Amino acid sequence: MNASPIVLLLGESLYSESIAQALANRLKMNVVRVDPGLLEMKDCLKCLQPNLIVFNLGDPYSDRLVDLLNERKKIKLAGLDVANYHLILLTGHDYVIPTIKELVSTID
């Protein structure tokens, strides 16, 4: 694990810019901004080994990131819903819910 957490920030929006600024101002945190169109995503992840990837939901590359959750369970994603000013955390953990009763319990 990295001594200083690495946050990989993909895409551009005013919302992501403010998050980048806020995180960069924290001590012992590295924020790396990358244009997702310029890099092969898997190579970037292998090289940087980020603790968190922040991206804009709905951007053309966002589907590839969500697909990575199936391949690399330890990846943590934070999707920015720019239209609604929400940050949605995504992980690769599987939850097996065999019955509706257990689904309702999980939702509660």
VEXTI-783992 format. One record per residue (C-alpha): residue number from 1; residue in one letter; x, z, y. Coordinates in steps of 0.02 Angstrom, whole numbers. Each point is the difference from the previous one (the first is absolute). Layout:
! VEXTI-783992
i=NUM	aa=a	x=X	z=Z	y=Y
...
! end
This chain:
! VEXTI-783992
i=1	aa=m	x=0	z=0	y=0
i=2	aa=n	x=59	z=-37	y=177
i=3	aa=a	x=68	z=142	y=107
i=4	aa=s	x=-102	z=-64	y=146
i=5	aa=p	x=-171	z=-73	y=-40
i=6	aa=i	x=-15	z=-187	y=26
i=7	aa=v	x=-162	z=-71	y=66
i=8	aa=l	x=-17	z=-188	y=-17
i=9	aa=l	x=-116	z=-71	y=134
i=10	aa=l	x=-70	z=-174	y=-30
i=11	aa=g	x=-94	z=-108	y=124
i=12	aa=e	x=-38	z=19	y=182
i=13	aa=s	x=-145	z=78	y=93
i=14	aa=l	x=-15	z=124	y=142
i=15	aa=y	x=-55	z=131	y=-126
i=16	aa=s	x=152	z=-28	y=-112
i=17	aa=e	x=112	z=0	y=153
i=18	aa=s	x=-61	z=172	y=52
i=19	aa=i	x=25	z=67	y=-177
i=20	aa=a	x=176	z=-72	y=-3
i=21	aa=q	x=42	z=83	y=165
i=22	aa=a	x=-71	z=168	y=-54
i=23	aa=l	x=92	z=-2	y=-167
i=24	aa=a	x=164	z=-61	y=76
i=25	aa=n	x=-2	z=147	y=121
i=26	aa=r	x=0	z=124	y=-145
i=27	aa=l	x=168	z=67	y=-51
i=28	aa=k	x=68	z=-52	y=-169
i=29	aa=m	x=-120	z=-145	y=-24
i=30	aa=n	x=49	z=-183	y=-8
i=31	aa=v	x=-127	z=-131	y=48
i=32	aa=v	x=44	z=-177	y=-53
i=33	aa=r	x=-105	z=-142	y=70
i=34	aa=v	x=-6	z=-158	y=-104
i=35	aa=d	x=-89	z=-166	y=23
i=36	aa=p	x=-86	z=-19	y=-170
i=37	aa=g	x=7	z=-189	y=12
i=38	aa=l	x=189	z=1	y=0
i=39	aa=l	x=36	z=102	y=-155
i=40	aa=e	x=-43	z=-1	y=-183
i=41	aa=m	x=-97	z=163	y=-14
i=42	aa=k	x=73	z=57	y=-167
i=43	aa=d	x=179	z=-28	y=59
i=44	aa=c	x=-35	z=97	y=158
i=45	aa=l	x=-70	z=148	y=-96
i=46	aa=k	x=144	z=0	y=-123
i=47	aa=c	x=128	z=-1	y=141
i=48	aa=l	x=-80	z=124	y=122
i=49	aa=q	x=-92	z=114	y=-122
i=50	aa=p	x=-121	z=59	y=135
i=51	aa=n	x=-94	z=163	y=-14
i=52	aa=l	x=-152	z=-79	y=84
i=53	aa=i	x=-55	z=-177	y=44
i=54	aa=v	x=-114	z=-17	y=150
i=55	aa=f	x=-92	z=-165	y=17
i=56	aa=n	x=-152	z=-78	y=83
i=57	aa=l	x=-149	z=-17	y=-117
i=58	aa=g	x=-63	z=-178	y=-5
i=59	aa=d	x=164	z=-82	y=47
i=60	aa=p	x=42	z=-148	y=-115
i=61	aa=y	x=136	z=96	y=-94
i=62	aa=s	x=-102	z=159	y=-28
i=63	aa=d	x=-71	z=-60	y=-167
i=64	aa=r	x=178	z=-13	y=-69
i=65	aa=l	x=33	z=181	y=49
i=66	aa=v	x=-154	z=64	y=-87
i=67	aa=d	x=50	z=-99	y=-155
i=68	aa=l	x=166	z=92	y=2
i=69	aa=l	x=-92	z=163	y=-33
i=70	aa=n	x=-31	z=-60	y=-178
i=71	aa=e	x=184	z=-40	y=-26
i=72	aa=r	x=80	z=149	y=87
i=73	aa=k	x=-105	z=156	y=-13
i=74	aa=k	x=110	z=104	y=115
i=75	aa=i	x=-25	z=-111	y=151
i=76	aa=k	x=-98	z=81	y=142
i=77	aa=l	x=-93	z=-115	y=118
i=78	aa=a	x=-86	z=38	y=165
i=79	aa=g	x=-120	z=-139	y=51
i=80	aa=l	x=-47	z=-9	y=182
i=81	aa=d	x=-181	z=-46	y=31
i=82	aa=v	x=28	z=-60	y=177
i=83	aa=a	x=-184	z=-38	y=34
i=84	aa=n	x=-55	z=178	y=-39
i=85	aa=y	x=158	z=97	y=45
i=86	aa=h	x=20	z=69	y=-177
i=87	aa=l	x=152	z=27	y=-107
i=88	aa=i	x=-37	z=-18	y=-185
i=89	aa=l	x=125	z=71	y=-124
i=90	aa=l	x=17	z=-94	y=-165
i=91	aa=t	x=93	z=56	y=-155
i=92	aa=g	x=26	z=-74	y=-172
i=93	aa=h	x=-73	z=148	y=-94
i=94	aa=d	x=-131	z=-46	y=-127
i=95	aa=y	x=-157	z=101	y=-19
i=96	aa=v	x=-99	z=-28	y=-159
i=97	aa=i	x=-182	z=40	y=29
i=98	aa=p	x=-95	z=-30	y=-162
i=99	aa=t	x=-171	z=61	y=59
i=100	aa=i	x=-107	z=-8	y=156
i=101	aa=k	x=-6	z=190	y=0
i=102	aa=e	x=191	z=7	y=14
i=103	aa=l	x=-3	z=-133	y=135
i=104	aa=v	x=-122	z=104	y=103
i=105	aa=s	x=111	z=152	y=-28
i=106	aa=t	x=152	z=-95	y=61
i=107	aa=i	x=-91	z=-61	y=155
i=108	aa=d	x=-60	z=177	y=41
! end
